[in-house]
């Protein structure tokens, strides 16, 4: 089973609000997910990103692949750098 960390859209029309979820890659965008690990509100000023770092690191360690958008959010938060550092230390 290929697991992805991606965004699931919520909110009303023209007022997008996203959940950062861990889901099977074969499921639809807003379909069933394995776990909720954060939120992303691009319409707020400033943009609001809340991601549970420990949960994301756990899923990345298990082999989950983030989408490009989630990867950029993780880089801005600093979680991606911690994951890469842990990966090189283990090798």
Buried (B, 14 or more C-beta within 10 A) or exposed (E): EEBBBBBBEEEEEEEBBBBBBBBEEEBEEEEEBBBBBBBBBEEEEEEEBEBBBEBBBBBBEEEBBBBEEBBEBBEEBEBBEBBEEEEEEEE
